[in-house]
Amino acid sequence: MGVTAIDEGGYSRNHGADAFVRVKEVPTLNLNVLTPQVMYKEDAKFNVMVNENDYNIHRYKWYINPVNDPTGQGGSVKSGDGIIPSVMEMDIPVGEYKVIQEGYYYDSTGERKVADMKSITIIPGLEVDFVVIPYKQVIGKDMLLVNKSKNYTSEKWWIKPKGSPDASYEELIHSNYYFNRPVGEYTVKLEVFNPSLRVNYASTTRDVEFMGIPVVDFLLAPDLLFVNEVSVITDLSENVTDKIWWIKDTKNLTYVPFIDLENIRDNKYEFTKEDYNKFKDNGKEEYTIKLTANGRMLVEINEYMYSYVHGRSFLERDILNVLVPINIVDKEEYLQKQAEAIFGGKTKNAQYIKNSAIWNGPIEEIGSNQYRRAYSMMFYLEDELFKERTAIFKYPTPVADLNIVNDNGENVVKETKVYKKLTLTGEQESIIATNAKDIDILREGRTPTNYPIDFDSKYTRFRIKPISVNGFNPEIDIETDKKITVEDGIAYIVGESETSIRINKPGVYEISYQVYNGKNDSDFKPYHLSDWSMPKKINVQPDLDPIVENIQIVTTNYHNLTRDYDNKTNLKAEVEFDVTLASLDDDYIDLNNTVLMFSYDKNNDGVFNNSDGGHLKQYIWLDDNITDVYKDITGSNKSFFEKLEIEDSSSANEKYIEEIQIKQLTNNENRYIKLRVKATISNSTRNILGNFRVETKTAKKLKDKDWIEEPKIKTPIANFGEYTYNENYKTNAIENFHLSIKEPRTGDSSLIHLLNKKFTIINNAPTIENIMKREKFLEIWIAEAGTNTFTQAEIKSLLIQFKNNGIICRIGVISTDGKVIKYDLDASEEIVVVE
């Protein structure tokens, strides 16, 4: 007999014998909807019975789908993994739904599914909801109640202080849903009713707040008072929290807690300087009291939205869809981030007031197809507020001030020059500054004690302090007609209200003033002594000598004016040059001490030195009487020409500078002078040819008003040594030409500015002429100017060429050392020297 078996899939198989075989049972599950009909947002209840039998269910899924999509392929309104929850809020739209529970297991063919499906119906329910716009509001302005409940037939509003028992609710009477309350936090409750529904009552609450305007303020009166008076602090702050009182003296940058005001009573506190030990006896006079507190405030923004880009329909949307990009889902969160971006860096806390963004009016047409609509939105801010007030406790302490002027009456603020007189004044300046200190007390009708400044006191003094001065010696470098005392290298002028000084060393100085208004010096009180006045920094510049800016030679080569070589008389060369003198500061140029020096390169070696002989130098002093017309200087300097003459073996009394004429081309306030010089060089004894040098030096002339006392010598002079008119005079003059100008009061010296230029005197251009004189030959002269001299062979060649051309002549040669030789040809055409 065969066996028939049924496999896992339920199919029979014949194995050739009859026998009984057990078949596996598939899993089963049973879904029960215990509440097949529920109201919207009411809880539904479910139950699932599972029998896995001979298999293991390894996962579950459930779905709630509308009846038109029972498969769960995209139409689910709720879904999840696992067994459907036993209790679930039905916050899905009203309608009929299928509830599906699935389980999955494996058999020999793969994964299989077992499921059950039941129906549930969602019917309308009583929904309660409302918003308050805005839920935070400034006192005096209204809040708007907006009821968003559904399926209700009546409503009732209640209000109570936040945190109070429910028994304290009172009915909220509103005007068209607008209401307001005094400052405080409140709880608003809405009750809704619908007798026709199974659940016919619902309620909800919202917290709101009416905020007062935060004010941080206090009075400090009087705020200008003397040390023994009392100032009363009155707290006027409102609607703030976490108040802290601080105090500092005005010369200190840091506040410290004002412990005395920590528990201020009746909003008043009596404050005196003597009561507050923190700064007592430190000489401080002014105190600033600060009150800090946390304040909360609302900011309302009222703007227009325009239709320029999106059109009129853009303004018909819900306000949030206009303010927030369309792709942003959580629009309230977006506006909160906007609030943080706008106010976050300026306040402690910034919040967008939820639901406060509203349209404030209808759409307005403002042009052709152009519209706008007003809207508003509100932000809640928290920030620290503060108020500062200053109390001044007066000591009868004077205030010092000073002024520094030069003799032109100009205020010296930054810069002056050595040797310039400065006048320091402090009397009127200090009186004005001291009165200004007490002027506010005078305005309040209280008279300050009168303490006149004692300008004769030893505590009243000027201070001259070197800041950047090399080798400062106050006893020498500061001149004054008053008494100077020196302490630690600083100069003080004591007991004066005005003084004149002269600073004789360059550098940076600070000058300040201090005054005393005590009854006498013996009963010294520190609070009668002023602080040093604000230092006036002065940069004292060095004295600058005038300079010879330029010597301009009109022509560098000059020829003799006459040609009477045979008689050797009236041979002259006239040289013209311009001399420009310039003062680098406000000193005058001293023409009386401006000197010209002419030098002659006697040995023609290109160097002007002692090997030429000192007697080949001549000096000409100028004077102040130069005008724009040529003036002959020789008369006023005759003695110089008599003593500074050329001396050599051939002529004991010849001077080569025969005449000097000078006129003035330019004169700008004696600070910029240009002179035209015409010098006549005499060659009456012999031709003086070759290189000359003219040098010029000049000096300054200080103004009389630069002196504090009448000086013995009013101007610095060009120092040529101590001399008399004797044979040694020339030597002294030459040796001292480059010495310095000495300042007559201090002995200071600096190099005299010196400039030189060269010029050359040569013969006229060579000429050949036939002189029809029986007793004379034609003479041709050659003046040697360099080192490459003519040889006798070259001269012989020239004489033969002239003879062959019918010119019978002699050639004279003037060598560079001044020797004169005449050459001729004899009958056999050999060269010979002739007399």
Residue pairs with C-beta under 8 A, 6 or more apart in sequence:
1 17
1 18
2 14
2 15
2 16
2 17
2 18
3 14
3 15
3 16
3 17
3 18
3 19
3 21
4 12
4 13
4 14
4 15
4 18
4 19
4 21
5 12
5 13
5 15
5 19
5 21
6 12
6 13
6 21
6 23
7 13
8 23
8 24
8 107
8 108
9 108
9 109
10 23
24 53
24 54
24 55
25 53
25 54
26 53
26 54
26 55
26 107
26 112
26 114
27 50
27 51
27 52
27 53
27 55
27 57
27 103
27 105
27 114
28 50
28 51
28 53
28 114
29 48
29 49
29 50
29 51
29 57
29 101
29 103
29 114
29 115
29 116
30 48
30 49
30 50
30 116
31 46
31 47
31 48
31 84
31 99
31 100
31 101
31 116
31 117
31 118
32 46
32 47
32 48
32 49
32 118
33 44
33 45
33 46
33 99
33 118
33 119
33 120
34 44
34 45
34 46
34 47
35 42
35 43
35 44
35 45
35 120
36 118
36 119
36 120
36 121
37 120
37 121
37 123
38 44
38 90
38 120
38 121
38 122
38 123
39 90
39 122
39 123
39 124
39 125
39 126
39 197
39 198
39 199
40 90
40 91
40 92
40 93
40 94
40 122
40 123
40 124
40 125
40 127
40 150
40 151
41 89
41 90
41 91
41 125
41 127
42 89
42 90
42 125
42 199
43 87
43 88
43 89
43 90
44 87
44 88
44 89
44 90
44 120
45 86
45 87
46 84
46 85
46 86
46 87
46 88
46 99
47 86
48 83
48 84
48 101
48 116
50 57
50 83
50 103
52 105
55 105
55 106
55 107
56 105
56 106
57 103
57 104
57 105
57 114
58 104
58 105
58 106
59 81
59 103
59 104
60 81
60 82
60 83
60 101
60 102
60 103
60 104
61 79
61 80
61 81
61 82
61 101
61 102
61 104
62 79
62 80
62 82
62 83
62 84
62 99
62 100
62 101
62 102
63 72
63 76
63 78
63 79
63 98
63 99
63 100
63 102
64 76
64 77
64 78
64 79
64 92
64 97
64 98
64 99
64 100
64 120
65 71
65 72
65 75
65 76
65 77
65 97
65 98
65 100
66 75
66 77
66 95
66 96
66 97
66 98
67 95
67 96
67 97
67 98
67 119
68 75
69 75
69 76
70 98
70 100
70 117
72 79
72 100
77 92
77 93
77 97
78 88
78 92
83 101
84 99
84 101
90 120
90 122
92 122
93 122
94 122
94 123
94 124
95 121
95 122
96 119
96 120
96 121
96 122
97 119
97 120
97 121
97 122
98 117
98 118
98 119
98 120
99 117
99 118
99 119
99 120
100 115
100 116
100 117
101 115
101 116
101 117
102 113
102 114
102 115
103 113
103 114
103 115
104 111
104 112
104 113
104 114
105 111
105 112
105 114
106 112
124 150
124 151
124 197
125 151
125 197
125 199
126 149
126 150
126 151
126 152
126 192
126 193
126 194
126 197
126 199
126 200
126 201
126 202
127 149
127 150
127 151
127 152
127 202
128 149
128 152
128 190
128 191
128 192
128 202
128 203
128 204
129 147
129 148
129 149
129 150
129 204
130 145
130 146
130 147
130 148
130 149
130 188
130 190
130 204
130 206
131 146
131 148
131 206
131 354
131 355
132 143
132 144
132 145
132 146
132 188
132 206
132 208
132 355
133 143
133 144
133 146
133 355
133 356
133 358
134 143
134 298
134 353
134 355
134 356
134 378
135 143
135 206
135 207
135 208
135 209
135 353
135 354
135 355
136 208
136 209
136 211
136 298
136 353
136 378
136 380
137 143
137 180
137 208
137 209
137 210
137 211
137 298
138 210
138 211
138 212
138 213
138 297
138 298
139 180
139 182
139 183
139 210
139 211
139 212
139 213
140 180
141 180
142 178
142 179
142 180
143 178
143 179
143 180
143 208
143 210
144 177
144 178
145 157
145 172
145 174
145 177
145 178
145 179
145 188
145 190
146 177
146 355
147 155
147 177
147 190
147 192
149 155
149 190
149 192
149 202
151 194
151 197
152 192
152 193
152 194
152 202
153 193
153 194
153 195
153 196
154 192
154 193
155 190
155 191
155 192
155 193
156 171
156 190
156 191
156 193
157 171
157 172
157 174
157 188
157 189
157 190
157 191
158 169
158 170
158 171
158 172
158 188
158 189
158 190
158 191
159 169
159 170
159 171
159 172
159 179
159 181
159 186
159 187
159 188
159 189
160 166
160 168
160 169
160 170
160 186
160 187
160 189
161 168
161 184
161 185
161 186
161 187
162 184
162 185
162 186
162 187
162 207
162 209
163 185
163 187
169 189
172 179
172 188
173 179
180 210
181 210
182 210
183 210
183 211
183 212
183 239
184 209
184 210
185 207
185 208
185 209
186 207
186 208
186 209
186 210
187 205
187 206
187 207
187 208
188 205
188 206
188 207
188 208
189 203
189 204
189 205
190 203
190 204
190 205
191 201
191 202
191 203
192 201
192 202
192 203
193 200
193 201
194 200
211 239
211 296
211 297
211 298
212 238
212 239
213 238
213 239
213 297
214 238
214 239
214 240
214 293
214 295
214 296
214 297
214 385
215 236
215 237
215 238
215 239
215 240
215 295
216 237
216 240
216 243
216 291
216 292
216 293
216 295
216 385
216 386
216 387
217 236
217 237
217 291
217 387
218 233
218 234
218 235
218 236
218 237
218 289
218 291
218 387
218 389
219 232
219 233
219 234
219 236
219 389
220 231
220 232
220 233
220 271
220 289
220 389
220 390
220 391
221 231
221 232
221 234
222 229
222 231
222 444
222 446
223 231
223 389
223 390
223 391
223 392
224 391
224 392
224 394
224 440
224 441
224 444
225 231
225 391
225 392
225 393
225 394
225 441
225 446
226 393
226 394
226 441
226 448
226 449
227 273
227 274
227 393
227 394
227 395
228 272
228 274
229 272
229 393
230 270
230 271
230 272
231 270
231 271
231 272
231 391
232 268
232 269
232 270
232 271
233 261
233 264
233 268
233 269
233 270
233 271
233 289
234 267
234 268
235 243
235 264
235 267
235 268
235 291
236 267
237 243
237 291
237 293
239 295
239 296
240 293
240 294
240 295
240 385
241 293
241 294
242 293
242 294
243 291
243 292
243 293
244 257
244 291
244 292
244 293
245 257
245 258
245 261
245 262
245 264
245 289
245 290
245 291
246 255
246 256
246 257
246 258
246 289
246 290
246 291
246 292
247 255
247 256
247 257
247 258
247 276
247 278
247 287
247 288
247 289
247 290
248 254
248 255
248 256
248 287
248 288
248 290
249 279
249 282
249 284
249 285
249 286
249 287
249 288
250 284
250 286
250 287
250 288
250 390
251 284
251 286
255 288
255 290
256 278
258 289
260 269
260 271
260 275
260 276
261 269
261 289
271 289
271 391
273 279
273 280
273 287
273 393
274 280
276 287
279 287
283 395
283 526
283 527
285 392
285 393
285 394
285 395
285 397
286 390
286 391
286 392
286 393
287 390
287 391
287 393
288 388
288 389
288 390
288 391
289 388
289 389
289 390
289 391
290 386
290 387
290 388
291 386
291 387
292 384
292 385
292 386
293 384
293 385
293 386
294 348
294 382
294 383
294 384
294 385
295 382
295 383
295 384
295 385
296 380
296 381
296 382
297 380
297 381
297 383
298 353
298 378
298 379
298 380
298 381
299 343
299 378
299 379
299 381
300 376
300 377
300 378
300 379
301 376
301 377
301 378
301 379
302 360
302 374
302 375
302 376
303 374
303 375
303 376
304 372
304 373
304 374
304 375
305 314
305 315
305 322
305 323
305 372
305 373
305 375
306 366
306 370
306 371
306 372
307 314
307 315
307 370
307 371
307 372
308 370
312 363
312 369
312 371
314 322
315 322
315 363
315 371
315 372
315 373
316 363
319 357
319 358
319 359
319 375
320 331
320 332
320 335
320 357
321 331
322 375
323 331
323 335
323 357
323 375
323 377
324 331
324 334
324 335
325 334
328 334
332 352
332 354
335 352
335 357
335 377
336 351
336 352
338 352
339 350
339 351
339 352
339 379
340 350
342 350
342 379
343 350
343 379
343 381
344 350
346 383
347 381
347 382
347 383
348 382
348 383
348 384
349 380
349 381
349 382
350 379
350 380
350 381
350 382
351 379
351 380
351 381
352 377
352 378
352 379
352 380
353 377
353 378
353 379
353 380
356 376
356 377
356 378
357 375
357 376
357 377
358 375
358 376
358 377
359 373
359 374
359 375
360 374
360 375
360 376
361 373
361 374
362 373
363 371
363 372
363 373
364 371
364 372
364 373
364 374
365 371
366 372
392 440
394 437
394 438
394 441
394 448
395 527
396 448
396 449
396 451
396 517
396 527
396 528
397 517
397 527
397 528
397 529
397 530
398 430
398 433
398 434
398 451
398 453
398 515
398 516
398 517
398 528
398 530
399 430
399 433
399 434
399 436
399 437
399 515
399 530
399 531
399 533
400 426
400 430
400 433
400 512
400 513
400 514
400 515
400 530
400 531
400 532
400 533
401 426
401 429
401 430
401 432
401 433
401 513
401 533
401 534
402 424
402 425
402 426
402 429
402 430
402 462
402 511
402 512
402 513
402 533
402 536
403 411
403 424
403 425
403 426
403 429
404 411
404 412
404 413
404 422
404 423
404 424
404 425
404 511
404 536
404 538
405 411
405 412
405 422
405 423
405 425
406 412
406 416
406 420
406 421
406 422
406 423
407 420
407 421
407 423
407 705
407 706
412 422
412 536
412 538
413 536
414 537
414 538
414 539
415 538
415 539
415 540
415 541
416 422
416 503
416 538
416 539
416 540
416 541
417 540
417 541
417 542
417 543
417 585
417 586
418 503
418 504
418 505
418 506
418 540
418 541
418 542
418 543
419 502
419 504
419 543
419 702
419 706
419 743
420 502
420 503
420 706
421 500
421 501
421 502
421 705
421 706
421 707
421 708
422 500
422 501
422 502
422 503
423 498
423 499
423 500
424 462
424 493
424 498
424 499
424 500
424 501
424 511
424 513
425 497
425 498
426 455
426 462
426 496
426 497
426 498
426 513
426 515
426 533
427 453
427 455
427 497
427 498
429 513
430 453
430 513
430 515
430 530
430 533
431 453
434 453
434 517
434 530
438 448
441 447
441 448
442 448
451 517
451 518
451 528
452 517
453 460
453 515
453 516
453 517
454 460
454 515
454 516
454 517
454 518
454 521
455 495
455 496
455 497
455 515
456 495
457 495
457 515
457 516
457 518
457 521
458 494
458 495
458 521
459 514
459 515
459 516
459 518
459 521
459 524
459 529
460 494
460 495
460 496
460 497
460 514
460 515
460 516
461 492
461 493
461 494
461 495
461 496
461 513
461 514
462 492
462 493
462 496
462 499
462 511
462 512
462 513
463 490
463 491
463 492
463 510
463 511
463 512
463 513
463 514
463 532
464 474
464 478
464 490
464 491
464 492
464 493
464 501
464 503
464 509
464 510
464 511
465 490
465 491
465 509
465 510
465 511
465 512
465 535
466 472
466 474
466 489
466 490
466 507
466 508
466 509
467 507
467 508
467 509
467 510
467 537
468 507
468 508
469 477
469 505
469 506
469 507
469 508
469 509
470 505
470 507
471 505
472 489
472 505
472 507
473 505
474 484
474 486
474 489
474 490
474 491
475 484
475 486
476 504
476 746
477 503
477 504
477 505
478 484
478 491
478 501
478 502
478 503
478 504
479 501
479 502
479 503
479 504
479 708
479 745
480 493
480 499
480 500
480 501
480 502
480 708
481 499
481 500
481 708
481 709
482 493
482 496
482 499
483 493
483 494
483 495
484 491
484 492
484 493
485 491
485 492
485 493
485 494
486 492
493 499
493 501
500 708
501 708
502 706
502 707
502 708
503 509
503 538
503 540
504 746
504 748
505 540
506 540
506 541
506 542
507 539
507 540
508 537
508 538
508 539
508 540
509 537
509 538
509 540
510 535
510 536
510 537
510 538
511 535
511 536
511 538
512 532
512 533
512 534
512 535
512 536
513 532
513 533
514 529
514 530
514 531
514 532
514 533
515 529
515 530
516 528
516 529
516 530
517 528
517 530
518 524
518 525
518 528
518 529
541 585
543 585
543 587
543 700
543 743
543 748
543 750
544 583
544 584
544 585
544 587
545 584
545 699
545 700
545 741
545 750
545 751
545 752
545 753
546 581
546 582
546 583
546 584
546 587
546 589
546 590
546 698
546 699
546 700
546 753
547 581
547 582
547 584
547 698
547 753
547 755
548 579
548 580
548 581
548 696
548 697
548 698
548 753
548 754
548 755
549 580
549 581
549 582
549 755
550 578
550 579
550 580
550 755
551 577
551 578
551 579
551 580
551 694
551 696
551 755
551 756
551 757
552 577
552 578
552 580
552 757
553 575
553 576
553 577
553 694
553 757
553 758
553 759
554 575
554 576
554 577
554 578
555 576
555 759
556 758
556 759
556 760
557 759
557 760
557 761
557 762
558 573
558 574
558 575
558 681
558 759
558 760
558 761
558 762
559 573
559 761
559 762
559 763
559 764
559 765
560 571
560 572
560 573
560 683
560 687
560 761
560 763
560 764
561 571
561 572
561 573
561 574
562 569
562 570
562 571
562 572
563 764
564 570
564 571
565 571
565 687
565 779
565 781
566 776
568 684
568 685
568 686
569 684
570 684
571 682
571 683
571 684
571 687
572 658
572 680
572 681
572 682
572 683
572 684
573 680
573 681
573 683
573 761
574 678
574 679
574 680
574 681
575 678
575 679
575 680
575 681
575 692
575 694
575 759
575 761
576 676
576 677
576 678
576 679
577 676
577 677
577 679
577 694
577 757
577 759
578 665
578 674
578 675
578 676
578 677
579 596
579 674
579 675
579 677
579 696
580 672
580 673
580 674
580 675
581 589
581 594
581 672
581 673
581 674
581 675
581 696
581 698
582 589
582 671
582 672
582 673
583 589
583 670
583 671
583 672
583 700
586 671
587 671
587 700
587 701
587 702
587 703
588 669
588 670
588 671
588 700
588 701
588 703
589 670
589 671
589 673
589 698
589 699
589 700
589 701
590 698
590 699
590 700
590 701
590 715
590 716
590 717
591 622
591 623
591 624
591 626
591 673
591 698
592 621
592 622
592 623
592 624
592 701
593 621
593 698
593 699
593 701
593 715
593 716
593 717
593 718
593 741
594 621
594 622
594 696
594 697
594 698
594 699
595 619
595 620
595 621
595 622
595 696
595 697
595 698
595 718
595 737
596 619
596 620
596 622
596 660
596 677
596 694
596 695
596 696
597 617
597 618
597 619
597 620
597 694
597 695
597 696
597 697
597 737
598 617
598 618
598 620
598 656
598 657
598 679
598 692
598 693
598 694
598 695
599 608
599 612
599 616
599 617
599 692
599 693
599 694
599 695
600 612
600 616
600 617
600 656
600 688
600 690
600 691
600 692
601 607
601 608
601 612
601 690
601 691
601 692
601 693
602 612
602 613
602 616
603 611
603 612
603 816
603 817
604 690
604 691
604 785
604 816
604 817
605 611
606 691
608 693
613 648
614 730
614 731
614 734
615 645
615 646
615 647
615 648
615 730
616 646
616 656
617 644
617 730
617 734
618 640
618 641
618 644
618 655
618 656
618 657
619 640
619 644
619 733
619 737
620 633
620 637
620 640
620 657
620 660
621 637
621 640
622 633
622 662
622 675
623 633
623 636
625 631
626 662
626 663
626 664
626 675
627 663
627 664
628 663
628 664
628 665
629 663
630 661
630 662
630 663
630 676
630 678
631 661
631 662
631 663
632 659
632 660
632 661
633 660
633 661
633 662
634 641
634 659
634 660
637 660
639 725
641 655
641 657
643 725
643 729
643 730
644 655
644 730
644 733
645 653
645 654
645 655
646 654
646 655
646 656
650 685
650 686
651 685
651 686
654 682
654 684
654 685
655 682
656 681
656 682
656 683
656 688
657 679
657 680
657 681
657 682
658 680
658 681
658 682
659 679
659 680
660 677
660 678
660 679
660 680
661 677
661 678
661 679
662 675
662 676
662 677
662 678
663 675
663 676
664 673
664 674
664 675
664 676
665 674
665 675
665 676
666 672
666 673
666 674
667 673
667 674
670 701
677 694
679 694
681 688
681 692
681 761
683 761
686 818
686 820
687 763
687 783
687 814
688 761
689 761
689 762
689 763
689 783
689 785
689 814
690 760
690 761
690 785
690 816
691 758
691 759
691 760
692 758
692 759
692 760
692 761
693 756
693 757
693 758
693 759
694 756
694 757
694 758
694 759
695 737
695 754
695 755
695 756
696 754
696 755
696 756
697 718
697 737
697 752
697 753
697 754
697 755
698 752
698 753
699 715
699 716
699 717
699 718
699 741
699 752
700 715
700 716
700 741
701 715
701 716
702 714
702 715
702 716
704 714
707 714
707 745
711 744
711 745
712 744
713 744
714 744
715 744
716 741
716 742
716 743
716 744
717 741
717 742
717 744
718 741
718 752
719 736
719 739
719 740
719 741
719 742
720 732
720 733
720 736
720 737
720 739
721 732
721 733
721 735
721 736
721 739
722 732
723 729
723 732
723 733
738 751
738 752
738 754
739 752
740 749
740 750
740 751
740 752
741 749
741 750
741 752
742 748
742 749
743 749
762 783
762 785
763 781
763 783
766 780
766 782
768 778
768 780
768 807
769 778
770 778
770 807
771 778
777 808
777 809
777 810
777 824
778 807
778 808
778 809
778 810
779 809
779 810
779 811
779 812
779 822
780 798
780 802
780 809
780 810
780 811
780 812
781 811
781 812
781 813
781 814
782 790
782 811
782 812
782 813
782 814
783 814
784 790
784 813
784 814
784 815
784 816
785 816
786 816
787 816
789 815
789 816
790 813
792 823
792 831
795 811
795 813
795 823
795 831
796 823
796 825
796 829
796 830
796 831
798 811
799 809
799 810
799 811
799 823
799 824
799 825
799 831
800 825
800 829
802 808
802 809
803 825
803 829
810 822
810 823
810 824
810 834
811 822
811 823
812 820
812 821
812 822
812 823
813 820
813 821
813 822
813 823
814 820
815 821
821 833
822 833
822 834
822 835
823 831
823 832
823 833
823 834
824 831
824 832
824 834
825 831
825 832
826 832
